[in-house]
Amino acid sequence: MGILTEKDPLTRTFLKPRKFWEQSTDNCDTWVDCRNTDNLRAMREVAVYLFAEETGNEETRKIYKERIRRNVRTLYQIGQGEWDSENYLGHAVTTYVNLYDFAQDQEVKSLAKSALDWFFTSGALKYWRGGFGGPSKRDYSQGNCVWCSLATHELGLYFGDSPLADPQPDSDEVHLFTSSYRPPVAVMALARKQFKKPVELLNSKPTYENWKPGGDNAPQFHETLYFGNSFQLGTLAQGSGGDWNGFKLMAYNQKRGVDYFIGSTGTDPTKISTSSIGGDNIAQYRNLVIWLNDKPKTPFQFFLPKSAKLETHNGVTFFLYEKAWLALTPINLLLEGINATATQKIHSRYPDDQILTAVGTGKTVTGFALEVGEQETYGSLRQVPAVYSE
């Protein structure tokens, strides 16, 4: 490590590039991993800093201290490029926990705590009862159930509040088991939703790699996040696409923790979180959502639990969850019903869930209006005669 950090290893090269993993497209010829996703950059900079500090290579230590300072400052001023990722939020936590525990410089230790406080605060908004929901960047469609994502494994170790124990803790948690870091009490309360509800948040999310010199610091995504008493719903104005999810709801379930409801355009149920044919526009006001797509024959798919009861009255389809209910009014959209083939494709990952498909009728715009209700706001589903009558 003394040889590695004698000079900045990112400026020192080998004779030929090398792959850091088999699927990597970023072939580096540098002494350390040159890739610059938020979590990989953090891993590199924390590791090199700790090695340089341990071996007394002061010049390199100062270089990496300043890079870490810049990254933490960016979190508070702009945010993180791979924001609220169901996977990479966990890697970020693991990285800064090591910096917090092993940095000898107290200022660097303080920077690590600031980063961890930020990650746990942002994670607390999306975590609930062992689930992780709402819009997210770098969503791989692998986290749409309780204890399914790396983020829930690591956040849930501190936040708990789930009726189910984590059935398969992640090996990365060893760093958390041995750490002295603890999230602030207020963050714990935020994660457990110990605040007055309902409440709505209007948030902005940054572009990817916004930290680069001369990069675009303007928000790329605009998020609406609404917390009811028995559900939380989040959308992005531009919907889903690429590697980001733009529509996700979690609803209370006494036994499972939470159930999900996810809408997307496209036909691939294994990518339900991010599947999109483009042209989506979503407007949300509290518990109300309107989703329109400008492609007339748009295919839609909806991810929901098998335990949800479906009823249709006066053209409105109701999805009845344990406490909350969803009223979906199609707009030039024909609901085709539960798709057995698509449901089978997700069975290995989501055995308790199913896929409902729909298709546009060929008119100008396609989509739906959604209203989410619960006892605290409506009393009873059957007390809403404007949308429900026998």
The 8 nearest C-alpha neighbors of each residue, nearest first, counted from 0:
[[1, 3, 2, 50, 4, 54, 51, 5],
 [0, 2, 54, 4, 3, 5, 51, 56],
 [1, 3, 5, 0, 4, 6, 54, 8],
 [2, 4, 0, 1, 5, 8, 6, 30],
 [5, 3, 6, 1, 51, 2, 7, 8],
 [4, 6, 2, 3, 56, 1, 7, 59],
 [7, 5, 4, 8, 59, 3, 58, 11],
 [6, 8, 9, 59, 10, 4, 5, 11],
 [9, 7, 11, 30, 10, 6, 31, 4],
 [8, 10, 7, 11, 29, 31, 30, 33],
 [11, 9, 8, 7, 12, 29, 30, 6],
 [12, 10, 8, 29, 9, 30, 7, 13],
 [13, 11, 29, 28, 30, 10, 14, 9],
 [12, 14, 28, 15, 29, 30, 16, 11],
 [13, 15, 12, 28, 16, 29, 17, 11],
 [16, 14, 13, 28, 17, 12, 27, 29],
 [17, 15, 28, 27, 26, 18, 13, 14],
 [16, 18, 26, 27, 28, 19, 15, 25],
 [19, 17, 26, 20, 23, 21, 27, 16],
 [18, 20, 17, 23, 21, 32, 26, 27],
 [21, 19, 18, 23, 22, 24, 17, 26],
 [20, 22, 23, 18, 19, 24, 17, 26],
 [23, 21, 20, 24, 18, 19, 25, 26],
 [22, 24, 20, 25, 21, 18, 19, 26],
 [23, 25, 26, 22, 18, 21, 20, 19],
 [26, 24, 23, 27, 34, 18, 33, 19],
 [25, 27, 18, 17, 16, 24, 28, 23],
 [28, 26, 16, 29, 17, 33, 25, 32],
 [27, 29, 16, 13, 12, 15, 17, 30],
 [30, 28, 12, 31, 27, 11, 9, 13],
 [31, 29, 8, 12, 11, 9, 28, 13],
 [32, 30, 29, 9, 8, 33, 43, 27],
 [31, 33, 34, 27, 43, 29, 30, 19],
 [32, 34, 27, 31, 35, 29, 9, 25],
 [35, 33, 32, 36, 39, 25, 40, 27],
 [36, 34, 40, 39, 37, 33, 208, 38],
 [35, 37, 39, 38, 40, 34, 208, 81],
 [38, 36, 40, 39, 35, 41, 81, 80],
 [37, 39, 41, 91, 40, 36, 42, 90],
 [40, 38, 42, 36, 41, 37, 35, 43],
 [39, 41, 35, 43, 37, 42, 38, 36],
 [40, 42, 38, 44, 39, 43, 45, 37],
 [43, 41, 39, 45, 40, 44, 94, 46],
 [44, 42, 40, 46, 41, 45, 47, 39],
 [43, 45, 41, 47, 46, 42, 48, 63],
 [44, 46, 48, 42, 47, 43, 41, 98],
 [47, 45, 43, 49, 48, 44, 42, 50],
 [48, 46, 50, 44, 49, 45, 51, 43],
 [47, 49, 45, 51, 60, 46, 63, 50],
 [48, 50, 52, 46, 51, 47, 53, 45],
 [51, 49, 47, 53, 52, 48, 0, 46],
 [52, 50, 56, 60, 48, 54, 4, 49],
 [51, 53, 49, 55, 50, 54, 60, 48],
 [52, 54, 50, 51, 55, 49, 56, 1],
 [53, 55, 51, 1, 52, 56, 50, 0],
 [56, 54, 52, 57, 53, 51, 1, 60],
 [57, 55, 51, 54, 58, 59, 5, 60],
 [56, 58, 60, 55, 59, 61, 51, 52],
 [57, 59, 61, 60, 56, 62, 6, 5],
 [58, 60, 62, 61, 57, 7, 56, 6],
 [61, 59, 57, 51, 48, 63, 58, 62],
 [60, 62, 64, 58, 63, 59, 57, 65],
 [63, 61, 59, 65, 60, 64, 58, 66],
 [64, 62, 66, 65, 60, 61, 48, 44],
 [65, 63, 61, 67, 66, 62, 60, 68],
 [64, 66, 68, 63, 67, 62, 69, 61],
 [67, 65, 63, 69, 68, 64, 70, 62],
 [66, 68, 70, 64, 69, 65, 63, 71],
 [69, 67, 65, 71, 66, 70, 72, 64],
 [68, 70, 66, 72, 67, 71, 65, 73],
 [69, 71, 73, 67, 72, 68, 66, 74],
 [72, 70, 74, 68, 73, 69, 114, 67],
 [71, 73, 69, 74, 70, 75, 68, 76],
 [72, 74, 76, 70, 71, 77, 75, 78],
 [75, 73, 78, 71, 72, 77, 79, 76],
 [76, 74, 73, 72, 77, 78, 71, 117],
 [75, 77, 73, 74, 72, 78, 71, 216],
 [78, 76, 73, 74, 75, 205, 79, 216],
 [79, 77, 74, 75, 73, 205, 76, 80],
 [78, 80, 82, 81, 74, 205, 77, 37],
 [79, 81, 207, 82, 208, 206, 205, 209],
 [80, 82, 136, 79, 84, 137, 207, 37],
 [81, 83, 79, 136, 80, 84, 135, 204],
 [84, 82, 135, 136, 88, 85, 122, 81],
 [85, 83, 136, 86, 87, 88, 135, 137],
 [84, 86, 150, 148, 138, 142, 87, 83],
 [85, 87, 149, 84, 150, 88, 148, 89],
 [88, 86, 90, 89, 84, 91, 85, 38],
 [87, 89, 91, 84, 90, 150, 86, 83],
 [88, 90, 150, 87, 92, 91, 149, 153],
 [89, 91, 87, 93, 92, 88, 38, 94],
 [90, 92, 88, 94, 38, 89, 93, 87],
 [93, 91, 89, 90, 94, 95, 96, 115],
 [94, 92, 90, 96, 91, 95, 89, 174],
 [93, 95, 91, 92, 96, 97, 42, 90],
 [94, 96, 98, 97, 92, 111, 93, 99],
 [97, 95, 99, 93, 98, 94, 92, 100],
 [98, 96, 100, 95, 99, 94, 101, 93],
 [97, 99, 95, 96, 102, 101, 100, 111],
 [100, 98, 108, 96, 111, 97, 101, 102],
 [101, 99, 97, 98, 96, 102, 178, 179],
 [100, 102, 98, 99, 97, 103, 49, 108],
 [103, 101, 98, 104, 108, 99, 100, 49],
 [102, 104, 105, 101, 108, 52, 107, 53],
 [103, 105, 107, 106, 102, 108, 52, 109],
 [106, 104, 108, 107, 103, 109, 102, 110],
 [105, 107, 109, 108, 104, 110, 111, 103],
 [108, 106, 110, 109, 104, 105, 111, 102],
 [107, 109, 105, 99, 111, 106, 110, 102],
 [108, 110, 106, 112, 107, 111, 105, 113],
 [111, 109, 107, 113, 108, 112, 114, 106],
 [110, 112, 99, 108, 114, 109, 113, 95],
 [111, 113, 115, 109, 114, 110, 116, 99],
 [112, 114, 110, 116, 111, 115, 109, 117],
 [115, 113, 111, 117, 112, 116, 71, 118],
 [114, 116, 112, 118, 117, 113, 119, 111],
 [117, 115, 113, 119, 114, 118, 112, 120],
 [116, 118, 120, 114, 115, 119, 121, 113],
 [119, 117, 115, 121, 120, 116, 122, 114],
 [118, 120, 122, 116, 121, 117, 123, 115],
 [119, 121, 123, 117, 122, 118, 186, 116],
 [120, 122, 118, 123, 124, 119, 117, 83],
 [123, 121, 119, 120, 124, 125, 118, 126],
 [122, 124, 190, 120, 126, 121, 125, 119],
 [123, 125, 122, 121, 126, 190, 189, 120],
 [124, 126, 132, 131, 122, 123, 133, 127],
 [127, 125, 131, 123, 130, 124, 122, 190],
 [126, 128, 130, 129, 131, 190, 191, 125],
 [129, 127, 161, 160, 256, 130, 257, 126],
 [130, 128, 145, 161, 127, 146, 151, 155],
 [131, 129, 145, 127, 128, 126, 144, 146],
 [130, 132, 126, 125, 151, 127, 85, 129],
 [133, 131, 125, 247, 249, 130, 248, 126],
 [132, 134, 233, 247, 125, 232, 248, 135],
 [135, 133, 245, 244, 233, 234, 246, 247],
 [134, 136, 83, 244, 84, 243, 138, 82],
 [135, 137, 243, 84, 81, 82, 138, 83],
 [138, 136, 242, 84, 243, 81, 139, 135],
 [137, 139, 136, 243, 140, 242, 84, 85],
 [138, 140, 141, 137, 270, 242, 272, 142],
 [141, 139, 272, 270, 138, 142, 271, 143],
 [140, 142, 139, 143, 148, 147, 138, 348],
 [143, 141, 148, 147, 144, 140, 85, 131],
 [144, 142, 141, 140, 147, 259, 145, 131],
 [143, 145, 147, 142, 130, 146, 258, 259],
 [144, 146, 130, 129, 147, 256, 257, 143],
 [147, 145, 151, 129, 148, 165, 152, 130],
 [148, 146, 142, 144, 145, 141, 143, 149],
 [149, 147, 142, 150, 151, 85, 146, 86],
 [148, 150, 86, 152, 151, 89, 153, 85],
 [149, 151, 89, 85, 148, 153, 152, 86],
 [150, 152, 154, 155, 148, 153, 149, 146],
 [153, 151, 149, 155, 150, 154, 168, 146],
 [152, 154, 156, 155, 150, 151, 89, 172],
 [155, 153, 151, 156, 157, 152, 150, 158],
 [156, 154, 158, 159, 157, 151, 152, 153],
 [155, 157, 153, 154, 158, 159, 152, 151],
 [158, 156, 155, 154, 159, 153, 182, 181],
 [157, 159, 155, 156, 154, 187, 160, 190],
 [158, 160, 155, 161, 157, 156, 129, 128],
 [161, 159, 128, 158, 191, 162, 129, 127],
 [160, 162, 128, 129, 163, 256, 159, 164],
 [163, 161, 256, 254, 255, 164, 160, 253],
 [164, 162, 161, 165, 255, 256, 254, 129],
 [163, 165, 166, 162, 161, 159, 146, 129],
 [164, 166, 167, 168, 146, 163, 152, 129],
 [167, 165, 164, 168, 146, 163, 147, 152],
 [166, 168, 165, 169, 146, 152, 164, 147],
 [169, 167, 165, 152, 166, 170, 172, 153],
 [168, 170, 171, 172, 167, 152, 149, 153],
 [169, 171, 172, 173, 168, 174, 167, 152],
 [172, 170, 173, 169, 174, 93, 175, 90],
 [171, 173, 175, 174, 170, 169, 176, 153],
 [172, 174, 176, 171, 175, 170, 177, 169],
 [175, 173, 172, 177, 176, 171, 178, 93],
 [174, 176, 178, 172, 177, 173, 96, 93],
 [177, 175, 173, 174, 178, 172, 179, 156],
 [176, 178, 175, 174, 173, 179, 172, 100],
 [179, 177, 175, 180, 176, 174, 100, 96],
 [178, 180, 181, 177, 100, 175, 99, 176],
 [181, 179, 178, 182, 96, 99, 100, 112],
 [180, 182, 183, 179, 157, 178, 184, 116],
 [183, 181, 116, 186, 184, 119, 187, 180],
 [184, 182, 186, 185, 181, 187, 116, 119],
 [183, 185, 187, 186, 188, 182, 181, 189],
 [186, 184, 188, 187, 183, 189, 182, 190],
 [185, 187, 189, 183, 188, 184, 120, 190],
 [186, 188, 184, 190, 185, 189, 158, 191],
 [189, 187, 185, 193, 191, 186, 190, 192],
 [190, 188, 186, 192, 187, 191, 123, 193],
 [191, 189, 123, 187, 192, 188, 126, 124],
 [190, 192, 188, 189, 193, 187, 160, 127],
 [193, 191, 189, 190, 194, 188, 127, 124],
 [192, 194, 188, 191, 189, 195, 190, 187],
 [195, 193, 192, 196, 189, 188, 191, 197],
 [194, 196, 197, 193, 198, 192, 228, 227],
 [197, 195, 198, 227, 228, 194, 226, 192],
 [196, 198, 227, 226, 228, 195, 199, 225],
 [197, 199, 196, 226, 225, 200, 227, 195],
 [198, 200, 225, 224, 285, 226, 201, 197],
 [201, 199, 224, 223, 202, 225, 198, 222],
 [200, 202, 223, 222, 224, 199, 203, 221],
 [203, 201, 222, 221, 200, 223, 204, 224],
 [202, 204, 221, 220, 218, 222, 205, 201],
 [203, 205, 220, 218, 219, 221, 202, 78],
 [206, 204, 218, 219, 80, 78, 77, 207],
 [205, 207, 219, 209, 80, 218, 208, 215],
 [206, 208, 80, 209, 81, 205, 79, 210],
 [209, 207, 210, 80, 211, 206, 36, 37],
 [210, 208, 214, 207, 206, 211, 215, 216],
 [209, 211, 208, 212, 214, 73, 70, 216],
 [210, 212, 214, 209, 208, 213, 215, 216],
 [213, 211, 214, 210, 209, 215, 208, 216],
 [212, 214, 211, 215, 210, 209, 216, 208],
 [215, 213, 211, 209, 212, 216, 210, 208],
 [214, 216, 217, 209, 213, 206, 218, 211],
 [215, 217, 209, 214, 218, 205, 77, 206],
 [216, 218, 215, 219, 205, 206, 77, 209],
 [219, 217, 205, 204, 220, 203, 206, 216],
 [218, 220, 206, 205, 204, 217, 221, 203],
 [221, 219, 204, 203, 218, 222, 205, 235],
 [222, 220, 203, 235, 236, 202, 204, 223],
 [223, 221, 235, 202, 234, 201, 203, 224],
 [222, 224, 201, 234, 233, 200, 202, 235],
 [225, 223, 233, 200, 199, 232, 222, 201],
 [226, 224, 199, 232, 231, 285, 198, 233],
 [227, 225, 231, 198, 197, 230, 199, 196],
 [228, 226, 197, 230, 229, 231, 196, 225],
 [227, 229, 230, 196, 197, 226, 375, 373],
 [228, 230, 251, 227, 250, 323, 322, 373],
 [231, 229, 250, 227, 249, 251, 228, 226],
 [230, 232, 226, 249, 225, 227, 248, 250],
 [231, 233, 248, 225, 224, 247, 133, 249],
 [232, 234, 224, 133, 223, 247, 134, 246],
 [235, 233, 246, 245, 223, 222, 134, 236],
 [234, 236, 245, 222, 238, 237, 221, 223],
 [235, 237, 281, 238, 280, 221, 282, 234],
 [238, 236, 280, 235, 279, 281, 239, 245],
 [239, 237, 245, 235, 279, 236, 280, 281],
 [240, 238, 245, 244, 273, 243, 275, 237],
 [241, 239, 275, 273, 243, 242, 274, 244],
 [240, 242, 243, 273, 239, 274, 275, 244],
 [241, 243, 137, 138, 273, 240, 136, 244],
 [244, 242, 136, 137, 273, 135, 240, 138],
 [243, 245, 239, 273, 134, 272, 135, 246],
 [244, 246, 239, 238, 235, 134, 234, 243],
 [247, 245, 234, 233, 134, 244, 261, 262],
 [246, 248, 261, 133, 233, 132, 232, 260],
 [247, 249, 232, 260, 259, 231, 133, 261],
 [248, 250, 259, 231, 230, 258, 257, 132],
 [251, 249, 230, 258, 257, 229, 259, 252],
 [252, 250, 257, 229, 230, 256, 258, 253],
 [253, 251, 257, 256, 255, 254, 321, 258],
 [252, 254, 256, 255, 251, 162, 257, 321],
 [255, 253, 252, 256, 162, 163, 257, 161],
 [256, 254, 252, 257, 253, 163, 162, 145],
 [255, 257, 252, 128, 161, 253, 254, 162],
 [258, 256, 251, 252, 250, 255, 249, 130],
 [259, 257, 250, 249, 252, 304, 251, 144],
 [258, 260, 249, 248, 303, 250, 261, 257],
 [259, 261, 303, 248, 302, 247, 249, 262],
 [262, 260, 247, 302, 301, 246, 248, 259],
 [261, 263, 301, 300, 246, 302, 260, 247],
 [264, 262, 300, 299, 274, 275, 271, 265],
 [263, 265, 299, 275, 298, 276, 274, 300],
 [266, 264, 275, 276, 274, 298, 299, 267],
 [265, 267, 268, 298, 264, 300, 299, 274],
 [266, 268, 269, 270, 265, 271, 274, 341],
 [269, 267, 271, 270, 341, 266, 345, 344],
 [268, 270, 267, 271, 345, 344, 140, 341],
 [271, 269, 268, 274, 140, 272, 267, 273],
 [270, 272, 268, 274, 269, 273, 140, 263],
 [273, 271, 140, 244, 270, 274, 138, 263],
 [272, 274, 244, 239, 240, 243, 271, 270],
 [275, 273, 270, 271, 265, 263, 272, 264],
 [276, 274, 264, 265, 240, 277, 239, 273],
 [275, 277, 265, 264, 278, 274, 240, 297],
 [278, 276, 275, 279, 240, 292, 264, 239],
 [277, 279, 292, 293, 280, 294, 276, 237],
 [280, 278, 292, 238, 277, 237, 291, 281],
 [279, 281, 237, 291, 236, 290, 238, 292],
 [282, 280, 290, 236, 289, 238, 237, 291],
 [281, 283, 289, 288, 236, 290, 280, 284],
 [284, 282, 288, 287, 285, 289, 281, 223],
 [285, 283, 287, 286, 288, 282, 223, 199],
 [284, 286, 225, 287, 199, 283, 224, 198],
 [287, 285, 371, 370, 284, 288, 225, 283],
 [288, 286, 370, 284, 283, 285, 369, 371],
 [289, 287, 283, 369, 282, 368, 290, 284],
 [288, 290, 368, 282, 281, 367, 369, 283],
 [291, 289, 281, 366, 367, 280, 368, 288],
 [292, 290, 366, 280, 365, 279, 364, 281],
 [293, 291, 279, 365, 278, 294, 364, 366],
 [292, 294, 364, 278, 295, 365, 291, 363],
 [293, 295, 297, 292, 296, 364, 278, 365],
 [296, 294, 361, 362, 363, 364, 297, 359],
 [297, 295, 359, 361, 294, 360, 358, 298],
 [296, 298, 359, 294, 295, 358, 299, 365],
 [299, 297, 358, 265, 264, 357, 359, 296],
 [300, 298, 264, 357, 356, 263, 358, 265],
 [299, 301, 356, 263, 355, 262, 357, 264],
 [300, 302, 262, 355, 354, 261, 356, 303],
 [301, 303, 354, 261, 260, 353, 262, 355],
 [302, 304, 260, 352, 353, 259, 301, 354],
 [305, 303, 352, 306, 307, 351, 353, 258],
 [304, 306, 352, 307, 351, 353, 303, 308],
 [305, 307, 304, 308, 320, 351, 352, 303],
 [308, 306, 320, 319, 305, 304, 318, 309],
 [309, 307, 319, 318, 306, 310, 320, 317],
 [308, 310, 318, 317, 319, 307, 316, 311],
 [309, 311, 317, 316, 312, 308, 318, 319],
 [312, 310, 316, 315, 317, 314, 313, 309],
 [311, 313, 315, 314, 387, 316, 310, 388],
 [314, 312, 315, 311, 387, 386, 388, 316],
 [315, 313, 312, 311, 316, 328, 329, 327],
 [314, 316, 328, 312, 311, 313, 327, 326],
 [317, 315, 311, 327, 310, 326, 312, 328],
 [316, 318, 326, 310, 325, 309, 311, 319],
 [319, 317, 309, 325, 324, 308, 307, 320],
 [318, 320, 324, 308, 307, 317, 309, 325],
 [321, 319, 307, 323, 324, 322, 318, 308],
 [320, 322, 252, 323, 319, 251, 307, 250],
 [323, 321, 320, 229, 373, 251, 324, 374],
 [324, 322, 373, 320, 372, 229, 321, 319],
 [323, 325, 319, 372, 320, 318, 371, 373],
 [324, 326, 371, 318, 317, 370, 327, 372],
 [325, 327, 317, 370, 369, 316, 315, 371],
 [328, 326, 369, 316, 315, 368, 317, 325],
 [327, 329, 315, 368, 367, 369, 316, 330],
 [330, 328, 367, 332, 331, 366, 327, 368],
 [329, 331, 367, 366, 332, 365, 328, 368],
 [332, 330, 365, 360, 359, 329, 362, 366],
 [331, 333, 359, 329, 330, 360, 358, 365],
 [332, 334, 357, 358, 335, 359, 360, 331],
 [335, 333, 357, 336, 356, 332, 358, 355],
 [334, 336, 357, 356, 333, 337, 355, 358],
 [337, 335, 355, 334, 356, 338, 357, 354],
 [336, 338, 355, 354, 339, 356, 335, 353],
 [337, 339, 341, 355, 340, 354, 342, 356],
 [340, 338, 342, 341, 343, 337, 354, 353],
 [341, 339, 343, 342, 338, 344, 354, 337],
 [342, 340, 344, 343, 338, 339, 268, 354],
 [343, 341, 353, 339, 354, 344, 340, 345],
 [342, 344, 346, 340, 341, 345, 339, 347],
 [343, 345, 341, 342, 346, 340, 269, 268],
 [344, 346, 343, 342, 349, 348, 347, 269],
 [347, 345, 350, 349, 343, 348, 344, 342],
 [346, 348, 345, 349, 350, 344, 343, 351],
 [347, 349, 346, 345, 350, 141, 147, 344],
 [348, 350, 346, 352, 351, 345, 347, 144],
 [349, 351, 346, 352, 347, 348, 345, 353],
 [352, 350, 349, 305, 304, 353, 346, 306],
 [353, 351, 304, 305, 349, 303, 350, 302],
 [352, 354, 342, 303, 305, 302, 304, 355],
 [355, 353, 302, 342, 301, 338, 337, 341],
 [354, 356, 337, 301, 336, 338, 300, 302],
 [357, 355, 300, 335, 299, 336, 338, 301],
 [356, 358, 334, 299, 335, 333, 298, 300],
 [357, 359, 298, 333, 332, 297, 299, 296],
 [360, 358, 296, 332, 297, 365, 361, 295],
 [359, 361, 331, 332, 362, 296, 358, 333],
 [362, 360, 295, 296, 359, 363, 331, 365],
 [361, 363, 295, 360, 364, 331, 365, 359],
 [364, 362, 295, 293, 361, 365, 294, 331],
 [363, 365, 293, 295, 292, 362, 294, 291],
 [366, 364, 331, 292, 291, 359, 330, 295],
 [367, 365, 291, 330, 290, 292, 332, 329],
 [366, 368, 329, 330, 290, 328, 289, 369],
 [367, 369, 289, 328, 288, 327, 290, 329],
 [370, 368, 327, 288, 326, 287, 289, 328],
 [369, 371, 287, 326, 325, 286, 372, 288],
 [372, 370, 325, 286, 324, 326, 369, 287],
 [373, 371, 324, 323, 377, 325, 370, 376],
 [372, 374, 323, 375, 376, 377, 322, 324],
 [373, 375, 378, 377, 376, 379, 372, 322],
 [374, 376, 373, 378, 377, 228, 372, 227],
 [375, 377, 374, 373, 378, 372, 379, 227],
 [378, 376, 374, 379, 373, 375, 372, 380],
 [377, 379, 374, 375, 376, 382, 373, 380],
 [380, 378, 382, 381, 377, 374, 373, 383],
 [379, 381, 382, 383, 377, 378, 372, 324],
 [382, 380, 379, 383, 387, 384, 388, 378],
 [381, 383, 379, 380, 384, 378, 377, 387],
 [384, 382, 381, 385, 387, 380, 386, 377],
 [385, 383, 387, 386, 388, 382, 381, 380],
 [384, 386, 383, 387, 388, 382, 381, 313],
 [385, 387, 384, 383, 388, 315, 313, 312],
 [388, 386, 384, 383, 385, 312, 381, 389],
 [389, 387, 384, 386, 312, 381, 385, 313],
 [388, 387, 312, 313, 381, 384, 386, 311]]
